[in-house]
Amino acid sequence: MTSNIPYGRQYISDEDISAVVNALRSDFLTQGPEILKFEESFAKYSGSNYAVAVSNGTAALHVSCMALGLKKGQKVITSPITFAASANCVLYCGAEIDFVDIDPDTYLLDINKIKEKIGNSPEGTYAGIIPVDFAGYPVNTEELRKIANEHKLWIIEDACHSPGGFFMDSKKDAVVCGSGNYSDLTCFSFHPVKHIACGEGGMITTNNKDLYAKLLSLRTHGIIKNADLMQENHGAWYYEMQELGYNYRLTDFQAALGNSQLKKADQGLKRRREIASIYYNAFKDKSFIKGQSGIVEGHAYHLYIIEIEKRKELYDYLKSKNIFCQVHYIPVHLLPYYKNKGWKLGDFPFAEKYYERCLSLPIFASLNEEDQDFVIETVKEFYK
């Protein structure tokens, strides 16, 4: 049995290490061929027309908001149960964030509450929606698209938890996260505990050629080198900064790791789903545990979350056995920064109740059966 069992862990193979070493020995450490290769491979993996690699998932969310023209005075809806970046990206643009409570069974944004909030607001109040594929559970963006179209809103899908995930639409077709079937832009993260690890890194997918060009510019200071788009041209060295962008580039050695990891992404996803099924079957008849809507087709299982009584006591007990679980997440509206903006306890009851009881159990592709059995038995032992 492993001495310490974390809630998440990257798996780096010899092939991954070789890919990074080869990139380090090449002529390019950044802005080289590995970036384009990663973008093209990821676009193919997600089923989108275009993909833009950036420095991390937060950068992906930020430049997505910028590319869609988000500005001061506009408002965007997201979930209170997410990492703070899903909301912060809106504030980076000088706009305002608003929240809608979660569905207590899926932990995703409650679509009926979105309809209610938008319907009770003057037309034009909201510019867009940032739904979160929380824990890897894909949002039904087809249903969300109907609301967005009715009110002329854009959709940025926060799919940082869900590469390879999918849901079945009304035509019984699998809609893969990042395919762009119903979202304007989709954002991914390559943080070490995610399905594809680059150390840090992010990706944005889209089917819109104009948005794609905008994203390419914004990730590199707003600078372009395409002569056809320049106002002047002094020679082959010339470039123009035509708008204010950022340095949100990914390095070539990170992209090389991403390319290598992407080759085994389906294998890792299959293993995550196996682990989730084992957890579900072990706990499904236990009255002290509630999970996220059972086993869901298309779920990417970045996290396996249970809801329990005595959460802190269980957390501490597991920690004493070298099982290091985590809590995902403290509701964004209850973080001090957002409370100072006027949000308060009681604003989103389902999100707040979820937070009081939630715990993320260890789930990662290299988790072995012995360690998972130990986690399961230790949880059961606590509640005896």
Secondary structure, DSSP 8 states (H G I E B T S, - for coil): --S-EES------HHHHHHHHHHHTSS-SBSSHHHHHHHHHHHHHHT-SEEEEESSHHHHHHHHHHHTT--TT-EEEE-SSS-THHHHHHHHTT-EEEE--B-TTT-SB-HHHHHHHHHTS-TTSEEEEE-B-GGG----HHHHHHHHHHHT-EEEEE-TT-TT-EEE-TTS-EEETTS-SS-SEEEEE--TTSSS--SS-EEEEES-HHHHHHHHHHTBTTEE--GGG-S---STT--EE-S---B---BHHHHHHHHHHHHTHHHHHHHHHHHHHHHHHHHTT-TTEEESSSS-TT---S-EEEEESSHHHHHHHHHHTTEE-B-----GGGSHHHHTTT--TTSSHHHHHHHHHEEEE---TT--HHHHHHHHHHHHHHT-
